[in-house]
């Protein structure tokens, strides 16, 4: 949980970055890239967890579950990579 001091620290960090020459769009893009990476990591972790539980419950379907898990993780990685590229285009503009 974020307390009042942490939110003030983040505000001060953003204001210092703006003073250093970064635009708010660049700061927003950097935050967006971080959120994309965190979301992808969380999603792939949940996929791995669910696949492991499914294989433990029904070992005979392990091949199909593993294939579906790898495909879904690859799709999530693709979306995350796309989000990071868009954010980098904003930062480097």
C-alpha positions as CSV (number, residue, x, y, z in Angstrom):
1,X,0.0,0.0,0.0
2,X,1.3,3.4,-0.9
3,X,1.5,5.9,1.8
4,X,1.6,9.7,1.5
5,X,5.4,9.9,1.7
6,X,5.9,7.5,-1.2
7,X,3.5,9.4,-3.4
8,X,5.3,12.6,-2.6
9,X,8.6,10.9,-3.5
10,X,7.3,9.8,-6.9
11,X,6.0,13.2,-7.6
12,X,9.3,14.8,-6.8
13,X,11.1,12.2,-9.0
14,X,8.8,13.1,-11.9
15,X,9.3,16.8,-11.4
16,X,13.1,16.4,-11.3
17,X,13.0,14.4,-14.5
18,X,10.9,17.2,-16.2
19,X,13.5,19.7,-15.0
20,X,16.3,17.6,-16.4
21,X,14.7,17.9,-19.8
22,X,12.4,14.9,-20.2
23,X,9.0,15.6,-21.4
24,X,5.9,14.2,-19.7
25,X,5.3,12.0,-22.8
26,X,8.7,10.4,-22.4
27,X,8.1,9.8,-18.7
28,X,4.7,8.4,-19.5
29,X,6.2,6.1,-22.1
30,X,8.8,4.9,-19.6
31,X,6.1,4.1,-17.1
32,X,4.0,2.4,-19.8
33,X,6.9,0.2,-20.8
34,X,7.4,-0.8,-17.1
35,X,3.7,-1.6,-16.7
36,X,3.8,-3.7,-19.9
37,X,6.7,-5.7,-18.7
38,X,5.2,-6.2,-15.2
39,X,1.8,-7.3,-16.8
40,X,3.4,-9.7,-19.2
41,X,5.5,-11.3,-16.4
42,X,2.4,-11.6,-14.2
43,X,0.4,-13.2,-17.0
44,X,3.1,-15.7,-18.0
45,X,3.5,-16.6,-14.3
46,X,-0.2,-17.3,-14.0
47,X,-0.1,-19.4,-17.2
48,X,2.7,-21.5,-15.8
49,X,1.0,-21.9,-12.5
50,X,-2.3,-23.0,-14.1
51,X,-0.5,-25.3,-16.5
52,X,1.4,-27.0,-13.7
53,X,-1.8,-27.5,-11.7
54,X,-3.5,-28.9,-14.7
55,X,-0.7,-31.3,-15.5
56,X,-0.7,-32.4,-11.8
57,X,-4.5,-33.1,-12.0
58,X,-4.4,-34.9,-15.4
59,X,-1.0,-36.1,-16.4
60,X,-2.3,-37.8,-19.5
61,X,-3.0,-34.4,-21.1
62,X,0.4,-33.0,-20.3
63,X,1.4,-32.6,-24.0
64,X,-1.7,-30.6,-25.0
65,X,-1.5,-28.4,-21.9
66,X,2.2,-27.7,-22.4
67,X,1.6,-26.8,-26.1
68,X,-1.2,-24.5,-25.2
69,X,0.9,-22.9,-22.4
70,X,3.8,-22.2,-24.7
71,X,1.6,-20.7,-27.4
72,X,-0.3,-18.5,-25.0
73,X,3.0,-17.3,-23.4
74,X,4.4,-16.5,-26.8
75,X,1.3,-14.4,-27.6
76,X,1.6,-12.5,-24.4
77,X,5.3,-11.9,-25.1
78,X,4.4,-10.6,-28.5
79,X,1.9,-8.1,-27.1
80,X,4.4,-7.0,-24.4
81,X,7.1,-6.5,-27.0
82,X,4.8,-4.5,-29.2
83,X,3.9,-2.3,-26.2
84,X,7.5,-1.7,-25.3
85,X,8.4,-0.8,-28.9
86,X,5.6,1.7,-29.0
87,X,6.8,3.2,-25.7
88,X,10.4,3.3,-27.0
89,X,9.2,5.1,-30.1
90,X,7.7,7.8,-27.9
91,X,10.8,8.1,-25.7
92,X,13.2,8.2,-28.6
93,X,11.2,10.7,-30.7
